[in-house]
Each structure stands twice: as C-alpha cells, then as structure tokens.
Amino acid sequence: MKLPFSIALRFLKSSPGQTLLIALGIGIGVSVQIFIGSLIQGLQLDLVDTTIGSQPQITLSSTADDALIDGYDTILTDLKANQADVLHVSAVADGPALFTKDTENYSILVRGLMFDASEGIYKVEQNLVDGTMPKANGEVLIGRDLQDDTGLQIGDSIDVLAGSGDMNTLTISGVFDLKVSNLNRSWVLATVATAQDLFGYDDKVTGIEMQVTDVFAADTIAAAIADGVAADISVENWKDQNAALLSGLNGQSVSSLMIQVFVLVSVLLGIASVLAITVVQKSRQIGILKAMGIQDKTASRIFLLQGLMLGVIGAIAGVALGLGLAYAFTKFALNPDGTPVVALFIDPAFIALSAGIAVVVSALAAMIPARKSSRLNPIEVIRNG
C-alpha cells in the first residue's frame, strides 16, 4: 500500500493546477451541501418555533356535554409519570367574557393557566413587560395591545361579564407581549382557580395542553396518550391541525435532498472524467511501471488512492467554505431588527455525513479510471508512447 500511495501522491504533485481544480470542485460541492442543508434545517426549526414553538403541540379536551375535564390532577400525574416524551404539560380553564371601558365593549378570552407548568409553552413570564405575575385570586394579566386600546394600567379593576351572566371584578397585575397582536388584544391571563371561579367550572378544566420532545412525533405520542385516557377525552396534535405547514416542511426536506443528490452526481462525474484523463496523461508512466513489475491491482490502487486523497482534501475545504457561507448569510441577510432572517443551525452529524459522503463518492469515482489503468498493456503503451 505504501508504493501506490507514494506514486499517487507524486502524480498529484506533478499536476498541481489539475489537483487544485479537482479538490476545489469537490469542496464547492460539499460547501453547497452544507450551506443548503444547514439553511433549510435552520429555516425548518425557525418555522416550527415560530408557528408551534409557543403553542401546545398536543391538546386534551372533553367531548362531554359540559366540555369539561374532571379529575385533571390525576391525568397530569399519569402523563408526567408514564410519558417520557412529554416535555411540558399544564391544565387550562378557558372561557369568553366581556367588559366595558369608556362605553366601549371589549370581547376577551380569559385563560386560566398553571403559570409555572405552562411557562415552557407560552413563556408568559419571559414576555412580561410590566407588573407582576398573578398570585392572588382575581388578579389577571392583559396584553399590550389591549392596554393600548383601553388605556388600562396596572392596579386598575375591570368588571367582567362571564358566560354565566355573573359580573366579576378582576384586578390587572401585569402586562404581557406575546408578539402576536391578536393574542395581545384578546387574551386575559389568570390562574386556573380564578378562571374556575369566574365561569363556575368548580374543580374542572377545559383542557390539558402539552409540548413534546420531538415535535414531528406528536401524532405518535398523541396516539399513545389516547390509549390511556377516558373515552370522553379527545386528543389532538398539531400535525393533524396544520397539514399545510407539515406539507411545506416535507417539501423543503425533499427539495434539499434532491439538490444534494444532484450536487453529488456532478461531483462524481467531474472526478471520474478528470481522473480518466489523468490515466491517458500518465499512461506511459503506468506502462513503464507495469513493465517493471507493478501488478494490475497496484496500478488500480494508485488512482483509487488519488480519488481518496482528493476527496479528503476537498471535504475539508468544503466544510470550511460551507460554514463560512452559512455564517456570512446570517450576517448579511437580516431582519429590520438586526436578527438573521434564518438563524444559523450547525448540525455536526450532518456536516460529518456530508464530508464522509464526498470522500466515498470521490473514491467511487476513481474506480472508473482505476479499472482503465489496470487494463493497460505495457508493451503497447511503451511502443505507442
């Protein structure tokens, strides 16, 4: 193996321009793979985080006449104990309500949350812009848009008309901004106990919401949860409710895969054609080496090792170039607030796979000229040389 390696290295050094061109072609192919793959993975993660990252990915609701879940504490305990894929889980008590401010009527959705448990889903405390989280019964948070519309301030009280027809007084303890105008204008957040008292739910809730460790396995996890709950509880997941989004994400993955396959094919053909020309260029030297006793297998290994070395050099250059392109993209493609349009996502496993595939493809491409070199007749080569 030492002899063919030395000869392969000498052949590469004898044509530095050609060697650089092949390595550059492999490097560009690898860089395109890494750049496109990282870009689409980052875009997918950003889309998922934007659309469902701050929403429940699985929701339990009741199909009973009163649409309420009884014994939710037991369900929460079972989910935490038996579902390792469940990341955050919280009970909610929702209900519509009305209040009047300066002769204007405002329709709101009062949401009773278990704030500690639901922080991983909605990040309410993280998005609290003023005031404090509700602690006492009757304290609520309002959205920034609702505050702008009504002029309400922290400490103000509002008389809320619930669905039961009773009037209840709620006190504003803080203001949140979930970055969604519709939610900021319509949601009023309270503790579960406050919402239960407001709507007369007793010790029941309207739903149980959760996020999971793998968002793309939400349907499978939801099916497992459905097998362990009562028949009057419906289990829904984001994949069934967002078919268009899921289709778009799948389409992105397929397009990324197709681009990478075509890049690999072009790299393979490029290496094979250039090394085939090298066989012709070096045919006299190969013929002399064969006449000196080098076997056909050794001659073949020369070009296989050439392809392998070119693949390694090109893969290293491609990884560096691909990461550089991805980093540059996040610095020049910016939103108005200065954040990247698509956040940089570095997946070491994907980068290693791309580099490994380039090396393997380079070695496979070298098999064509390797076979050609093994068939050279040294007498004819030297005679016609």
N, C-alpha and C positions, 0 to 999 in steps of 0.2 A: 504493500500500500504506500510505502514511502517513496518508491520510484515514480509511480504515476502521479502522486501528489506534487513531487518536485517538478516533473515535466509540465503538469497542468499549470503550476504557478509560473513557470518560465514562459509558457505560451501566453498567459495573461499579461505578464510584464513586457513581452515583446511587442504588444499592440496596446499601449496604454489608452490611446484615444478610443479604440473599439471597446475595451474593457469598461472604461468610464461611461460610455454611451449605454452599454447593456445594463450596468449597475444603476444608472440614472433612470432608465426605463422601468426597471423593477421597483426602484424607490418611489417613482411617481405613482405607479400602480398601487403600491402599499399605502402611500400617503392619501390617495383618493379614497381607498377603502376605509382607512381610519377616520378621515375627515367626514365622509358621508355617513359612515356608521355612527360615529360619535355625535354628529349633528342631529341625525334622526332619533337616536336614543335620547338625547337631551331634549329634543322637541317633544317626544312622546311623554317623557317624565314631566315636562313643564305643562303639557296639556292635561295630563292626568291630575297633577297637583292643582292646576287652576280650576278644573271642572269638578273633580270629586275629592280633591285633597282636603277640602274644608267642608265636606258633606258626609253624611253616613253612607257607607258602601253596602250595608245590609240593614234592613229595617223590618222589625216585627210589629204587626198591627193586628187588631182584633176584628173578626168577622161577626161577632155577636151583635145583638140588637142595639146595645148601647155603645158599641165600638170602643169598649174599654177593656184593658187587660188587668185582671185581678191576680194577686199573688206575684207581682213582678219581682219582688225581692228574691223569691225562690228561683225564678228564671235567670236573674242576673248572677246568682251564686252558681247555678249549674253551668252557665256559659263560661264564667271565669275558670271553673274547675275542669271542665271537660273539653273546651275548645281552645287548644293551644294556638290556633291561627287567628283568634280574635285579639286585636290589639287594644282597642278602646271600646267600652260598652257603657251605655247610660240610658236610663229611663227618661221619657219626656211626657209632659202633660200640656197639650196644646188646646187652644180654643179661640174663636173670634170674639172681638169685643169692639165697642165704640166709646169714644169720649169727645167732649165738646170743649173747644178753646176759642174764645172771642167769637162766638156764634158760628164757628166753623166746626163741622163734624169730621172726625177722623176715624177711619176703619183700621184696626190693628189686629195683629195676631199675637196673643200673649202665649209665650212659650216658657213652660216651667222646666228648667234644666237642673240636673245634678252637676253643678258647675265644675267641681273637681274632676269628676269622671268624664264630662263632655269637653273639657279643655283640649284634649287631644284631637277632638273632632272639629270644633268650631273656633278654638283659640280665642275665646271671648276676652279673657283677662289680658292676653297678649295684645289684643286690639282695643283695649280700654283707653280712651283718650282723655277722660276726665272723670273725677269722682272715684268711688269705690264699688267693689262688687256687692250685690245684695246679700245681706246677712239676716236681718230680721224679717219676719213675716210682713208682707205688704210693700217691701222695697223692690224696685224694678230698675232695669237699665233701658234707655231709649237709644235709638240710632242717631247718628249725626245729622242725617237728612231730615228726620222727624223733628229734631231740635231746631234746625234752620227754618222749617216750615211753621212751627208753632211758637218759637221763642221761649220754650220751656227751659228752666235752669235747674241745676242740682238743688234738691231740697224742696222743689215745688211739688204740689199734690195734684193729682188728676182724678176725677170721678169717672169710673169706668162702668159702662153698662155691659154686663156679661149676657151670655145666651139664655141664662135662666130668668132674666128680667130684673135681677137684683142690681143695685148700684153699690159699687165698692170704691173705696178711696185707696189709691196707690201713691207711694212717695218715690220720687226719682232720686236714686243714689249715685248714678253714673251715666256716662255716655260712651257708646262703642262705635267703632267704624270697621265694618267687615269688608270694606272696599267694593260692596255691591249696593247700588243705590236703592234697588227695590227692597232689599233686606233692611237697609238702614232706615227706610221710610215706614216699613210695615211691622217689623218685629219689635216687640217689647218683651224683654227677658226677665224672668223671675225665678225663684226657687220652685221646686216641684210642689212643696207644701202650699205656697202662695197660689199657684195655679189651681191646685185641687180645691182649695177653699173658694176661689173665685168662681169656678164652674161647677162646684158641687160634685166632684168626682169621688169624694170620700177617700179611700186608700187605693184608688186605681189610677192608671196612667193611660195615655192614648197610644203610646208606642215605646219600643225599645230600639235604640239606634247603636250602630257599632261600625268601627273600621277594622280592617283585617291586615295581616302582614303582607299578603300578596294580593293586590287589587284585581289582578287578572284571574285569580282563582276564586273570586267572590261567589260565582254561581255554584261551584262545587262545595264550598263551605256552607252556603245558604241551604243547599240540599241536605247536608249532614245535620244542620240545626233543625230543619223542618221535621226530620225524623224523630227528634227528641222533644218536641213541644206539642201542646194540645191541638186537637183538630180545628178548633175555632180561632187559631192564630195563623195569620198569613205571614209568610217570609218572602220578602222581595229583595233583589240585589240590583246594583247599578248597571250591570251588563245587560240585563233584560230591559231596563228602563232607558238605556242610552245606546240603542242599537246603531244609530248613525255614527256616534263617536267611536264606538268599537270598530265599526267597519272602516272608518277613516284611519284608525291606528293600525289595523291589519293591512290596509292598503299601503301605508307608509313602510311597514316592515317588508312587504313583498317587493316594493319598488327598490328599497335599499338592497335587498338580497339580489335582485336582478342586476342592478348597477355593479355590484361587487363581482358577480359571476362574469359579466362581460369584461370587466377590468382584468380578471384572472385569465380569461381566454386570450385577450390581447397580449398580456404579458407572456403567456405560454408560447403563442405563435411568434412573438418577437424574439424570444430567447432561442427557440428552435431554429428559426431562419438564420439568425446571426451565427449561431454555433455551427450550423450546416455549412455556411460559407467558410467558417474557420477550418472545417475539415478539408475543404478544397484548397484553402490557402496553405495549410500545413500538411497536405498530402505527401509531399516529397519527404519532409522530416519524418512523418509517420512511416513511410515506406522504408526509409533508412533504418529507423528504429526496429521495424519488424525484421529487416534483413539481418540486424544484429542480434536477433533472438527474442525480442519482446513478443509475448503472446497476444492473441486477439483480445483476450479478456483484459489484459493490461492496457492495451490501446483504447478499449472502450471506457475503462475506468478514468482515463485521462480526461475525457470530455464530461463524464459524469461528475468528477470532482470539480471541473471547471464550472459546471452549472450550479453545483452545491455552493462553491465559494462565491460565485456571483449572486446567488440567492441570499446568502448571509449578509454580504456587503449591502446589497440593495434593500434588504429588510431593515437593517439598522438605519440606513439613510432614510428609508420611507417612514419609519416610526418617528424619527426626529422631525422630518418635514411635515408629516401629518399632524403631530401635536402642535407644531409651530403654526400651521394653517388654522387649526381649531382655536388656538389661543388668540391669534390675530383677529379671527372672526368675532370673538367676544369683545374685542377692544374697539372695533370699527362699526359693527352692527349693533347700535344702541337704541334703546327706547328714549323718549323725551326726558325721562327722569334719570338717565345715565346708566340704567341697568341693561345688561345684554339682552338682545331680542330673544336669543336662545342661550340658556345657561350652559357653560362648558361641562360636559359629562365625560369623565375619564373612567373607562372600564378596563382595568389591567388584563382581565381574561380575554376580552375582545381584541385588545391590541396584540397580546401574545399569540392569539389564534391567527390574526391577520398576518403577522410576521412569519409564523410557522407555515401557514399555507403558501406564502410566497416562496419560502425555501423549498418546500416539497414540489411546488409547481415548477420551479427552476430546475430541480433535479430530474423531474419527469420530462421536461422539455429537452434536456440534454440527452435523453435516451435515443432520440432520433439520430442526431449526428454520431452518437456513440456506436450505434449499430452500423452506421455507414462506414465508420472508421475501421470497425472490426472486419469488414468485407474487402478492404483494400488489399489488392495483390501487390506485394512489394516489388516484384520484378517488373510488372507493367508500369508502376508508378515511377520507378527509377529510370526505366527505358524511355518513358514519355516525358519525364520531368524536365 
